[in-house]
Amino acid sequence: MNDNSPPTGAQFLSLHLLETLVAVLPVRDENGAPKSIVYGGVERHMITSQARRRAERIHSRDRANAGRGALAGRATGIRTREWALLTARELASEHGWQQDEAIRTARAVIEATGLKFGEPDKKTVANLTRVLLFAPADAGTRIAAHIAEHAETVRAWTEEYVAAQTAAAAAAAKKKRGRKEKEAVPEEPEQDPAETKLPAVPGETRAAVLTALAPRDAIDIALYGRFLAEIADSPNVDGAVQSSHAFTVHEAEQVDDFYAAADDAKLDRKKNALDFLEAADDAGAGMTGYQSLISGTFYRHAVLDRRRLRRNLQAAGMSEQEAEEVSVAAEAEFVTAFVEAFPEAKKNSTASTGSLPVLVLAFDGERPYNYAAVFQAPIDESPLDKSGEGPAGPAAVKRLLKHHAFVSRRRPDISAGRVLTYDPQIDELLHTLDDTSVTAVTGIEELTA
């Protein structure tokens, strides 16, 4: 074991995790099949970083909103296309507006600020923005409050805006019909619908919408970042968290599981000798099918850029002291989510969210360190006495810690690693390893320096 304390001011926190999953399907492709990659010449199961990041973000957000964890009570964001609907709901419930007027006004105000919406004649998407927007959770409330406060001005502008929009749409439809029917050019030239100018939203209202949608003090936006191309003057955020795709440390084997769902009513009739009521009804399930399941030991990795996190929070308006305090809390909560959160696909039928890591390795450094190359050669799980490495969990732990010790001797910026395990077999293994450059800890909070 290495008792060296971590270097002061290390910019990056590197996290590495091994977890063993059995008969799960946390993420699927467009065909419902497990995702995979080829690495080291063999196919591996893969859990995408997007699935992991969302699970971590929602885990932290829910804890904060429930008053638990290091970020209890702190502001968080939501990523949605429903900002007009959220604003309209607030206008109706808190400010007494009629629902139709509320949604028409909210959509007009947000659209005129720069966000594009779905086609007006398609009810399912008409009031949804075309892109997902990650913004503070109270953005809709703030926009609604401004609209209500300036109701007279905004209502007058909305009527003018919607009327101009309707006229432009009618002109465009007429021109399209004319092209199709090859009509003669009218004697008096008509205005090109492309030249129809919509009235600009009042400057004060646009500023209020931009302020509401800005990252502000939403901690998860500072952590995970956001990109919004549609509004040039709405700030983008380069996230402080880097996440890799998780992959199995051994060759993948997919199982197509045949399932049968029983029809309770049919089985009850048969049980009570009433099946003569349906002579043509043969014995069998009410529904059958196949589902793909995966098993294996996965390696995943994430990095927290501490300096970037502090810069993001200060750019959002926090003082240096507040940004420092919040960053420490955000780091603690991020590490908790990295260890505990899990994608929820098929959680009820596979109980996947109850998994705990085989091992978590954390250390500080002046650059990120990704140890994926440790598993380029897939682990051979055949028995040790047959030249294999044995079960993937312990074998992966040995490889990972051996690699970390080797790298640590050549990179002076790397701090002493901290390792956490929830597996008693691995705990025993840690005491038998020499020169691992790590210190064993018993709680998640000890993984941060």
Secondary structure, 3 states (H helix, E strand, C coil): CCCCCCCCCCCEEEEEEEEEEEEECCCECCCCCECEEEECCEEEEEECHHHHHHHHHHHHHHHHHCCCCCCCCCCCEEEECCHHHHHHHHHHHHHCCCHHHHHHHHHHHHHHHCCCECCCCCCCCCCCECCCEEEECCHHHHHHHHHHHCHHHHHHHHHHHHHHHHHHHHHHHHHHHHHHHCCCCCCCCCCCHHHCCCCCCCHHHHHHHHHHHCCCCCHHHHHHCECCCCCCCCCCECCCEEECCEEECCCCCEEEEEEEECCHHHHHHHHCCCHHHHCCCCCCCCEEEEEEEEEEEEEEEEEEEHHHHHHHHHHCCCCHHHHHHHHHHHHHHHHHHHHHCCCCCCHHHHCHHHCCCCEEEEEEECCCCCCHHHHCCCCCCCCHHHCCCCCHHHHHHHHHHHHHHHHHCCCCCCCCEEEECCCHHHHHHHCCCCCCCEEECCCHHHHCC
